[in-house]
Amino acid sequence: MSIDFVEALSTDNLDAIKAAAKTDVHAHIFLSTRRENMERWLGHPLTKPPLKMKGLEGMHEYIDEVLAPHLDHREGFEFIAASAIDDAVQDGVVLLEMSFDIRLLKFYSGGLTELRAFIEALVERYREQIDLRPELGFARECADDPRLMKLAHQAIELDIFQSIDLYSHQEACNPETVKPLYRKAREAGMKRKAHVGEFGGAEEVRRTVEVLDLDEVQHGIGAAESVDVMRWLSKNQTQLNICPTSNVMLDAVPDLASHPIRILFDNGIPVTINTDDLMIFGQSVSEEYRNLYRSGVFSAQELEDIRCASLV
């Protein structure tokens, strides 16, 4: 007999939590399967990430030292991609917006045409199980590379990416640098997102939303520092796609109980709950919901409201 999501949370029934339909709209495909799946594929264990890493620098250090030597090739990426989608399906995710970094083209001698064929095959393979919406990922440090910028513009023309996301070190480029890319994405009807406010302040969140005409913000938790910015985000109904465990492990917040998602929610800002990088942070969407309930951040009914709103 099935039980509803509120009861599933209240009774700590993880299987029932997984059975409820959910979204994951903040995930990076190259790091989005469980580490245990990679270990089975490789045939040996991988060092676990520290429970606390010092921001993006700490995460990239872990990736470079532990993960990249085993995974930084086409075979590894294509295994991860399929495994990540399998993980999402098993977790009850019915809508998955997952970013494909433009730098993945290094694995495809046939360029964008070959990468598009792989993505299209993934979408078709999982069509009956999940609504996979490919997202174009662009790291800020790529903005200084004319070749990658040109490829990103060409990728928009492929008509396969439904959204775009900007990420990595915020100081690597200002939003004005990628404004032409985002203008092209808007003209193509793509949803526009960017990582901002993960470590920076509230005003930078507002500025980036304004400059790039964002529909949604990845993280955006720095907005909680300013009532004025929160009111502005609420008025514009700008959605924040938040990854609680990521924020804790990267030391953006001290612990889950004090996570500012509560403040953002209470100030009328639409929020969603997501994984970010499952291989590193180890928490599925279902587990993120359960963690927020266990930590007393939200009631079961509030989490149900967030879940239902994300599906609209």
Buried (B, 14 or more C-beta within 10 A) or exposed (E): EEBEBBBBBBEEBBEBBBBBEBBBBBBBBBBBBBBEBBEEBEEEEBEEBEEEBEEBEBBBBBBEEBBBEBBBEBEBBBBBBBBBBBBBBEBBBBBBBBBBBBBBBEBBEEEBEBBBEBBEEBBEEBEEBBEBBBBBBBBBBBBEBEEBBEBBEEBBEBEBBBBBBBBBBBEBBBBEBBEEBBEBBBEBEBBBBBBBBBBBBBBBBBBBBEBBEBBBBBBBBBBBBBEEBBEBBBEBEBBBBBBBBBBBBBEBBEEBEEBBBBBBBEBEBBBBBBBBBBBBBBBBBBBBBBBBBEBEBBBBEBBBBBBEEBEE
